[in-house]
Amino acid sequence: MTATKQKIVPHLWFDTEAKEAADFYCSVFPDSTITNITTLHNTPGGDCDVVSFDLSGHSFMAISAGPVFKFNPSVSFMVNFDLAQDKDARARIDEVWSKLADGGEVLMPLDTYPFSERYGWIQDKYGLSWQLILTSPMGSERPFIIPALLFVGDVCGKAEEATDFYLSGFKRANRGEMVRYPAGMEPDKEGAVMFTDFMLEGQWFVAMDSAREHDFAFNEAISFMVSCEDQNEIDGYWKMLSAVPEAEQCGWLKDRYGLSWQIVPDDMNKMMQDPDSDKVDRVTQAFLKMKKFDLAALQRAYEGR
């Protein structure tokens, strides 16, 4: 498991399958477990299961909140099988691929490519996308699972600008590799981002441009929860990231590139995982009325004041 608390947590929106999907992912990836399940009552979508789980040391959260948003490949999860760290990486990539492929859809076959001798892109039976890659032992060490952002359509060509923007606003941030498209790879423009990885708050992300025709874009099916120490930090990230006023709701926002984030207080987990259901219900009803979270108001609701 990770040695330090993960500050940015991917949040997955399901119709009704959050618990089922979390169980499935925990069966696919080693050293994985569900850490908490809470049911929120009397929300606009009815009763909603919220599931926290760890996959090989990477924290995730999932919610069953109705058929509102669907996953698409604009946000995927890159899984690094590193021969330098695991001598059985070749066998493991095939094993994980087989499990994810059951009921899923192949986007790029598991095969040899110029950038890797073993790579594939798969959409699992829930629609979530995974990129499995056998990494070079000579390359820089990276975490096992990394969120990957694909800039397409209206934001194609913005991967470098967007990652510069994120790097400027988050702490403990730096860029890793940058690989640009060469000439002759139309429709992708020479100099656009073929691949870059970057660190925010000590966590790695990947970004890529693609000028090919895609019928998808960033949406709320996958958002990134940023845990904040206090109201000042909530205010700071909200001011930096929020660019679509009509998308602001219950701590959610959209940035200038259409990517969804949730800006939440550190104490939120404690409040929402309290065994006292009355406390959970009071906090739920309080935050349903908010756009940006008011930490003091949430604490008053939690305490029944």
C-alpha positions as CSV (number, residue, x, y, z in Angstrom):
1,M,0.0,0.0,0.0
2,T,1.1,3.6,-0.4
3,A,3.2,5.0,2.4
4,T,1.5,8.4,2.3
5,K,-2.1,9.4,2.0
6,Q,-3.2,9.8,-1.6
7,K,-4.4,13.4,-2.1
8,I,-6.0,13.0,-5.5
9,V,-8.4,10.0,-5.8
10,P,-10.1,8.9,-9.1
11,H,-13.9,8.8,-8.6
12,L,-15.9,6.5,-10.8
13,W,-19.7,7.0,-11.5
14,F,-21.7,3.9,-12.0
15,D,-25.4,3.3,-12.6
16,T,-26.0,0.6,-9.9
17,E,-22.8,-1.5,-10.2
18,A,-20.2,0.3,-7.9
19,K,-20.0,-2.5,-5.4
20,E,-20.0,-5.2,-8.0
21,A,-17.3,-3.4,-10.1
22,A,-15.1,-2.7,-7.1
23,D,-15.2,-6.4,-6.2
24,F,-14.3,-7.3,-9.8
25,Y,-11.3,-4.9,-9.9
26,C,-10.1,-6.2,-6.6
27,S,-10.2,-9.7,-8.1
28,V,-8.2,-8.5,-11.2
29,F,-5.4,-6.6,-9.5
30,P,-3.1,-8.1,-6.7
31,D,-3.0,-6.7,-3.2
32,S,-6.4,-5.0,-3.6
33,T,-9.3,-4.5,-1.2
34,I,-12.5,-2.7,-0.6
35,T,-11.9,-0.3,2.4
36,N,-15.4,1.1,3.0
37,I,-19.0,1.0,1.7
38,T,-21.5,3.7,2.7
39,T,-25.0,4.2,1.5
40,L,-26.3,7.8,1.1
41,H,-30.0,8.2,1.5
42,N,-32.5,10.8,0.1
43,T,-30.2,12.1,-2.7
44,P,-31.6,13.3,-6.1
45,G,-30.7,9.8,-7.4
46,G,-32.3,8.0,-4.5
47,D,-30.1,5.8,-2.3
48,C,-26.5,5.8,-3.5
49,D,-23.7,3.3,-2.6
50,V,-20.3,4.9,-2.2
51,V,-17.4,2.4,-2.3
52,S,-13.8,3.1,-1.4
53,F,-11.2,0.6,-2.6
54,D,-7.5,0.2,-3.2
55,L,-6.1,-1.4,-6.3
56,S,-2.4,-2.4,-5.8
57,G,-1.8,0.6,-3.6
58,H,-3.8,3.1,-5.6
59,S,-7.0,4.5,-4.0
60,F,-10.2,4.8,-5.9
61,M,-13.8,5.7,-5.0
62,A,-17.0,4.7,-6.8
63,I,-20.6,5.6,-6.5
64,S,-23.8,4.0,-7.8
65,A,-25.9,7.1,-8.6
66,G,-28.0,6.3,-11.7
67,P,-27.5,6.1,-15.5
68,V,-26.4,9.7,-15.9
69,F,-22.8,9.5,-17.2
70,K,-21.0,6.8,-19.1
71,F,-17.3,6.0,-19.1
72,N,-15.3,6.6,-22.3
73,P,-11.6,6.4,-23.3
74,S,-10.9,10.2,-22.7
75,V,-9.9,9.0,-19.2
76,S,-8.3,5.6,-18.9
77,F,-5.9,4.0,-16.4
78,M,-2.4,3.0,-17.6
79,V,-1.1,-0.2,-15.9
80,N,2.7,-0.5,-15.9
81,F,4.1,-4.0,-15.9
82,D,7.7,-3.4,-15.2
83,L,10.3,-6.1,-15.8
84,A,12.7,-4.4,-13.6
85,Q,10.3,-4.8,-10.6
86,D,8.6,-8.0,-11.6
87,K,10.4,-10.8,-13.5
88,D,7.0,-12.3,-14.3
89,A,5.6,-9.1,-15.8
90,R,5.1,-10.7,-19.2
91,A,2.8,-13.4,-17.8
92,R,1.0,-10.9,-15.5
93,I,0.1,-8.5,-18.3
94,D,-1.6,-11.4,-20.2
95,E,-3.4,-12.6,-17.1
96,V,-4.8,-9.1,-16.3
97,W,-5.7,-8.5,-20.0
98,S,-7.7,-11.8,-20.0
99,K,-9.7,-10.8,-17.0
100,L,-10.4,-7.3,-18.2
101,A,-11.3,-8.6,-21.7
102,D,-14.1,-10.8,-20.3
103,G,-17.2,-9.1,-21.6
104,G,-15.2,-6.1,-22.6
105,E,-14.1,-4.5,-25.9
106,V,-10.6,-4.3,-27.4
107,L,-9.7,-0.7,-28.4
108,M,-6.0,-1.6,-29.4
109,P,-5.0,-5.3,-29.4
110,L,-2.5,-6.6,-27.0
111,D,0.5,-6.7,-29.3
112,T,3.9,-5.3,-30.2
113,Y,4.1,-1.6,-30.9
114,P,7.0,0.8,-31.6
115,F,6.8,2.1,-28.1
116,S,6.4,-1.2,-26.3
117,E,6.9,-4.9,-27.1
118,R,3.6,-5.7,-25.2
119,Y,0.8,-3.1,-25.1
120,G,-3.0,-3.1,-25.4
121,W,-6.0,-0.8,-24.7
122,I,-9.2,-2.5,-23.4
123,Q,-12.6,-1.3,-22.3
124,D,-13.9,-3.6,-19.6
125,K,-17.4,-4.9,-19.2
126,Y,-18.4,-1.7,-17.2
127,G,-17.0,0.6,-19.9
128,L,-13.9,1.6,-18.0
129,S,-10.7,1.9,-20.1
130,W,-7.3,0.4,-19.2
131,Q,-4.0,0.7,-21.1
132,L,-1.7,-2.3,-20.2
133,I,1.9,-1.8,-21.1
134,L,5.1,-3.8,-20.6
135,T,7.6,-1.1,-19.6
136,S,11.3,-1.1,-20.4
137,P,13.6,-2.0,-17.6
138,M,15.8,0.9,-18.7
139,G,13.0,3.5,-18.3
140,S,12.2,5.6,-15.4
141,E,10.3,3.9,-12.6
142,R,6.6,4.7,-12.4
143,P,3.6,3.5,-10.3
144,F,1.7,0.5,-11.3
145,I,-1.5,2.4,-12.1
146,I,-1.6,5.9,-13.5
147,P,-4.7,7.9,-14.7
148,A,-4.3,8.9,-18.4
149,L,-6.0,11.9,-20.0
150,L,-6.7,11.9,-23.8
151,F,-7.3,15.4,-25.3
152,V,-9.6,15.0,-28.3
153,G,-12.1,17.1,-30.2
154,D,-12.3,20.7,-29.0
155,V,-9.3,20.2,-26.7
156,C,-7.1,18.3,-29.0
157,G,-3.7,20.0,-29.1
158,K,-4.2,21.3,-25.5
159,A,-2.4,18.5,-23.6
160,E,0.8,20.5,-23.1
161,E,-1.1,23.7,-22.2
162,A,-3.4,21.8,-19.8
163,T,-0.5,19.9,-18.1
164,D,1.4,23.2,-17.7
165,F,-1.7,24.6,-16.1
166,Y,-2.1,21.7,-13.6
167,L,1.7,21.8,-12.8
168,S,1.5,25.5,-12.0
169,G,-1.5,25.1,-9.6
170,F,-0.7,21.9,-7.7
171,K,2.1,21.4,-5.2
172,R,4.8,18.7,-5.4
173,A,4.4,18.8,-9.1
174,N,6.8,18.2,-12.0
175,R,6.9,16.9,-15.5
176,G,8.4,13.6,-16.5
177,E,8.8,12.5,-20.1
178,M,7.6,14.5,-23.1
179,V,7.3,12.8,-26.5
180,R,5.9,14.8,-29.4
181,Y,4.4,13.7,-32.7
182,P,6.9,13.8,-35.5
183,A,6.0,15.0,-39.0
184,G,4.1,12.6,-41.2
185,M,1.6,11.3,-38.6
186,E,-1.4,13.1,-39.8
187,P,-4.1,14.0,-38.7
188,D,-1.9,14.6,-35.6
189,K,0.1,17.7,-35.9
190,E,3.9,17.8,-35.7
191,G,4.8,18.9,-32.2
192,A,1.6,17.9,-30.5
193,V,1.8,15.7,-27.4
194,M,2.1,12.0,-28.3
195,F,2.8,11.2,-24.6
196,T,3.7,13.1,-21.5
197,D,3.6,12.1,-17.9
198,F,3.6,14.5,-14.9
199,M,3.3,14.5,-11.2
200,L,0.7,16.4,-9.1
201,E,0.8,16.2,-5.3
202,G,3.3,13.3,-5.7
203,Q,1.0,11.3,-8.0
204,W,1.7,10.5,-11.6
205,F,-0.7,11.3,-14.5
206,V,-0.4,10.7,-18.2
207,A,-1.7,13.0,-21.0
208,M,-1.9,12.6,-24.8
209,D,-3.3,14.5,-27.8
210,S,-5.3,12.7,-30.5
211,A,-6.6,14.5,-33.6
212,R,-8.4,11.4,-34.9
213,E,-12.1,11.4,-34.9
214,H,-13.6,10.4,-31.6
215,D,-17.2,10.5,-30.5
216,F,-16.4,11.2,-26.8
217,A,-15.0,13.9,-24.5
218,F,-14.2,14.4,-20.8
219,N,-17.3,14.0,-18.7
220,E,-18.4,13.5,-15.0
221,A,-18.2,9.7,-15.2
222,I,-14.6,10.0,-14.0
223,S,-13.6,12.9,-11.8
224,F,-10.7,13.5,-9.5
225,M,-11.3,14.1,-5.8
226,V,-8.8,16.5,-4.2
227,S,-8.6,16.3,-0.4
228,C,-8.0,19.6,1.3
229,E,-6.7,20.4,4.8
230,D,-8.9,23.4,5.4
231,Q,-11.2,26.0,3.8
232,N,-8.4,28.0,2.5
233,E,-7.1,25.1,0.5
234,I,-10.7,24.3,-0.7
235,D,-11.0,27.9,-1.8
236,G,-7.7,27.9,-3.6
237,Y,-8.3,24.8,-5.7
238,W,-11.8,25.9,-6.5
239,K,-10.6,29.3,-7.7
240,M,-7.9,27.7,-9.8
241,L,-9.9,24.9,-11.4
242,S,-13.6,26.0,-11.7
243,A,-14.3,27.3,-15.2
244,V,-17.9,26.2,-15.9
245,P,-20.3,27.8,-13.3
246,E,-23.3,25.6,-14.3
247,A,-21.2,22.5,-13.5
248,E,-20.6,23.6,-9.9
249,Q,-22.6,21.3,-7.5
250,C,-21.9,19.3,-4.3
251,G,-18.2,20.0,-4.4
252,W,-17.9,19.2,-8.2
253,L,-16.6,21.5,-10.8
254,K,-15.3,21.4,-14.4
255,D,-12.0,23.0,-15.5
256,R,-11.3,24.9,-18.7
257,Y,-10.6,21.7,-20.5
258,G,-13.8,20.0,-19.5
259,L,-12.2,17.7,-16.9
260,S,-14.2,17.1,-13.7
261,W,-12.8,17.5,-10.2
262,Q,-14.2,17.3,-6.7
263,I,-12.7,19.6,-4.1
264,V,-13.4,18.0,-0.7
265,P,-12.2,18.5,2.9
266,D,-10.0,15.8,4.5
267,D,-12.6,15.4,7.2
268,M,-15.2,14.3,4.6
269,N,-14.2,10.6,4.8
270,K,-14.6,10.6,8.6
271,M,-18.0,12.3,8.4
272,M,-19.3,10.0,5.6
273,Q,-18.0,6.8,7.1
274,D,-19.3,7.5,10.6
275,P,-21.3,4.5,11.9
276,D,-24.0,6.9,13.1
277,S,-26.4,7.1,10.1
278,D,-28.0,10.2,11.4
279,K,-24.7,12.1,11.2
280,V,-24.1,10.8,7.7
281,D,-27.7,11.8,6.6
282,R,-27.2,15.3,8.1
283,V,-24.0,15.9,6.3
284,T,-25.4,14.5,3.0
285,Q,-28.4,16.9,3.2
286,A,-26.1,19.8,3.9
287,F,-23.7,19.2,1.0
288,L,-26.5,18.6,-1.5
289,K,-27.4,22.3,-1.1
290,M,-23.8,23.4,-1.7
291,K,-21.7,24.2,-4.7
292,K,-18.3,24.8,-3.2
293,F,-18.0,23.0,0.1
294,D,-18.3,25.1,3.3
295,L,-16.3,23.1,5.8
296,A,-17.6,24.9,8.9
297,A,-21.2,24.3,7.8
298,L,-20.5,20.6,7.1
299,Q,-19.0,20.3,10.6
300,R,-22.0,21.9,12.2
301,A,-24.3,19.4,10.3
302,Y,-22.1,16.5,11.4
303,E,-22.3,17.6,15.0
304,G,-26.0,18.4,14.9
305,R,-25.6,22.1,15.7
